[in-house]
């Protein structure tokens, strides 16, 4: 783990070095990663500006998919971005973000929007109750129908453990959110 942190921080130092001091360095962290602290301080979370810092990975995928219809001859490269398995690429090619987190990005996106966003403002117990009471709603079904861990028959114990995992990571890594790069606030579910 320590070696990974060194590699991540060296990447940031090299990025600033290559900017030659007169170019903006853009960060690549999204809101899902920021909410649960799935980032290394002073790595991709640190830069001059983060254009995607307040947007969930699912919303980013929808935007990239939209861009395929606007940007000529972009379908192949944009499809490769959309279909890429999320990975921090610090511990090898077999590393996958969702396995490390124990929560899928679909679930993270939903939890972030239920924590503070279009579906209300809820803490752990309220979030569980909101999602459980809305379990037949389209917005919940879309998340859990594509999840590898949950299905249309949502298990309340599994849902409770996912919500608990989200808020445990959120609380444990809150200190990382205090140093996030300034982002364009386009959504209500940002970590700020």
Secondary structure, 3 states (H helix, E strand, C coil): CHHHHHHHHHHHHHHHHHCCCCCCCECCCCHHHHHHCCCCCCCCCCCCEECCCCCCHHHHHHHHHHHHCCCCCCHHHHHHHHHCCCCCCCCCCCCCHHHHHCCCHHHHHHHHHHHCECCECCCHHHHHHHHHHCCCCHHHHHHHHHCCCCCCCCCHHHHHHHHHHHHHHHHHCHHHHCCCCCECCCCCCCCC
